[in-house]
Amino acid sequence: MSRKFILIFFMIALGLTFGLKAAQLGWFNPHPPLELNHQPALLFFNKSRGCECEMLVYNNANAQMDSWNAPVRVIRIDMERRPDLVQQYKIIRAPSLILLDTAEKIIWRQDESMGDEAPLNLNHLEREIEILIENP
């Protein structure tokens, strides 16, 4: 009888823990759709938590985006808070970039990190944006 009680207690505690974590991450909150207003946009998917080596890459990607003068609207997306967008755009790892045209069609994406110090390929992205702006 005591084994059954311990197992039930453990399952309830585990369920509560997962439920609280999901609530903290906003999994139960409705997520508004992206409002792009028929304008090109860059989706920047990143994470705010991870191990020390992951945080180095995530923070360097954030620093790159902070210092970059973006010619299109940049929408920053925390992958843990917006699993709906991660699934919609089939994002596997952070950091990732997706360039959308005015019809919200994917024009270019970067799924692979270029390195720990400068993980984003902003030079290639700028060329893709120039082409997009010249030929909307």
C-alpha positions in Angstrom: 0.0 0.0 0.0 2.8 2.4 0.9 4.5 1.8 -2.5 1.4 2.6 -4.3 1.0 5.8 -2.3 4.6 6.9 -3.0 4.1 6.2 -6.7 0.9 8.3 -6.9 2.5 11.1 -4.9 5.5 11.1 -7.2 3.3 11.2 -10.3 1.3 14.1 -8.9 4.5 16.0 -7.9 6.0 15.4 -11.4 2.8 16.6 -13.1 2.7 19.7 -11.0 6.4 20.4 -11.7 5.9 20.1 -15.4 2.7 22.2 -15.3 4.4 25.0 -13.4 7.4 25.0 -15.8 5.0 25.1 -18.8 3.1 28.0 -17.2 6.3 29.9 -16.5 7.3 29.5 -20.2 3.9 30.7 -21.3 2.9 27.5 -23.0 -0.8 27.9 -22.0 -1.0 31.5 -23.0 -2.5 32.2 -26.5 0.2 33.4 -28.8 -0.7 36.2 -31.2 0.2 35.7 -34.8 3.0 37.6 -36.3 1.8 41.0 -37.7 4.1 41.6 -40.7 1.7 44.0 -42.5 2.9 42.9 -46.0 6.5 44.1 -45.2 9.7 42.0 -45.5 10.8 40.8 -42.1 13.7 39.0 -40.5 12.8 36.4 -37.8 15.7 35.9 -35.3 15.2 32.8 -33.3 17.4 32.5 -30.2 17.3 31.1 -26.7 17.7 32.8 -23.3 18.8 29.7 -21.4 21.3 27.0 -21.9 24.7 25.6 -20.6 27.7 27.9 -20.5 29.0 27.0 -24.0 25.5 27.5 -25.5 25.1 30.8 -23.8 28.3 32.0 -25.4 26.8 31.4 -28.8 23.4 32.8 -27.9 24.9 36.0 -26.3 27.2 36.5 -29.3 24.3 36.2 -31.7 22.4 38.8 -29.7 25.4 41.1 -29.7 25.7 40.7 -33.5 22.0 41.6 -33.9 22.3 44.5 -31.4 25.1 46.1 -33.4 23.7 45.4 -36.8 21.8 48.2 -38.6 18.9 46.1 -40.0 17.4 47.4 -43.3 14.2 45.4 -42.6 12.1 44.8 -39.5 13.7 42.3 -37.1 11.4 40.2 -34.9 13.3 38.5 -32.0 11.7 35.2 -31.0 12.7 33.3 -27.8 12.4 29.7 -28.9 11.3 28.6 -25.4 8.4 31.1 -25.2 7.1 30.6 -28.8 7.2 26.9 -29.6 4.3 27.6 -32.1 6.6 29.6 -34.3 9.5 27.2 -33.8 7.2 24.4 -35.2 5.7 26.6 -37.9 9.1 27.6 -39.4 10.7 24.2 -38.6 13.5 25.6 -36.4 15.9 23.0 -35.1 18.6 25.0 -33.3 19.5 28.4 -32.1 20.5 30.9 -33.3 18.5 30.8 -36.6 17.5 33.5 -39.0 14.6 33.5 -41.5 14.1 36.2 -44.1 10.4 36.6 -45.2 9.2 38.5 -48.2 6.0 40.6 -48.3 3.9 37.5 -48.8 5.5 35.9 -45.8 7.3 33.4 -48.0 10.7 32.2 -46.8 13.4 33.8 -49.0 16.5 32.8 -47.0 17.3 31.0 -43.8 20.4 30.3 -41.7 20.1 27.2 -39.5 23.8 26.6 -38.9 26.1 28.7 -36.7 29.1 30.2 -38.4 31.2 29.9 -35.2 31.1 30.7 -31.6 32.3 34.3 -31.8 30.2 35.5 -34.8 27.4 32.8 -35.3 25.3 34.8 -37.8 26.2 35.3 -41.4 25.1 38.9 -41.7 27.1 39.6 -44.8 25.2 37.0 -46.8 21.9 38.1 -45.2 22.5 41.7 -46.3 23.0 40.6 -49.9 19.7 38.6 -49.7 17.9 41.6 -48.3 19.3 43.9 -51.1 18.0 41.4 -53.7 14.6 41.3 -51.9 14.3 45.1 -51.7 15.3 45.5 -55.4 12.8 42.8 -56.6 9.9 42.7 -54.2 
